[in-house]
Amino acid sequence: MSHGISKINAKDFVKKWKGKGNENQDCQKFWIELLEWVFNVPSKDTHDFITFEKPVVVNGITNFIDVYLPSTWHG
């Protein structure tokens, strides 16, 4: 599946979100719109690209990654 970057949609996305948003309230909406508007990921596929509040254990302590994009991990 190939998804291109839309510069026109990116500009609209920046205009919409500039100076707006609350991290706790808007995080998921922001990221989903970024994937859909700018990277042209169909809404039916966004769940394959992103995970929210992914639990990770570091030194025996569980923390959470706000936004995790599995396709970017090469570990």
Contacts in CASP RR format, 6 or more apart in sequence:
PFRMAT RR
TARGET T0000
AUTHOR 0000-0000-0000
METHOD contacts of the structure
MODEL  1
MSHGISKINAKDFVKKWKGKGNENQDCQKFWIELLEWVFNVPSKDTHDFI
TFEKPVVVNGITNFIDVYLPSTWHG
1 45 0 8 1.000
3 39 0 8 1.000
3 40 0 8 1.000
3 41 0 8 1.000
4 39 0 8 1.000
4 40 0 8 1.000
5 38 0 8 1.000
5 39 0 8 1.000
5 40 0 8 1.000
6 37 0 8 1.000
6 38 0 8 1.000
6 39 0 8 1.000
6 40 0 8 1.000
9 37 0 8 1.000
9 38 0 8 1.000
9 40 0 8 1.000
10 37 0 8 1.000
10 38 0 8 1.000
12 37 0 8 1.000
13 33 0 8 1.000
13 34 0 8 1.000
13 37 0 8 1.000
13 38 0 8 1.000
16 33 0 8 1.000
17 30 0 8 1.000
17 33 0 8 1.000
20 26 0 8 1.000
21 30 0 8 1.000
27 52 0 8 1.000
27 66 0 8 1.000
27 67 0 8 1.000
28 52 0 8 1.000
31 50 0 8 1.000
31 52 0 8 1.000
31 67 0 8 1.000
32 43 0 8 1.000
32 46 0 8 1.000
32 50 0 8 1.000
35 41 0 8 1.000
35 46 0 8 1.000
35 49 0 8 1.000
35 50 0 8 1.000
36 42 0 8 1.000
36 43 0 8 1.000
36 46 0 8 1.000
41 49 0 8 1.000
49 69 0 8 1.000
49 70 0 8 1.000
49 71 0 8 1.000
50 67 0 8 1.000
50 68 0 8 1.000
50 69 0 8 1.000
51 65 0 8 1.000
51 67 0 8 1.000
51 68 0 8 1.000
51 69 0 8 1.000
51 70 0 8 1.000
52 66 0 8 1.000
52 67 0 8 1.000
52 68 0 8 1.000
53 64 0 8 1.000
53 65 0 8 1.000
53 66 0 8 1.000
54 64 0 8 1.000
54 65 0 8 1.000
54 68 0 8 1.000
55 62 0 8 1.000
55 63 0 8 1.000
55 64 0 8 1.000
56 62 0 8 1.000
56 63 0 8 1.000
56 64 0 8 1.000
56 65 0 8 1.000
57 63 0 8 1.000
END
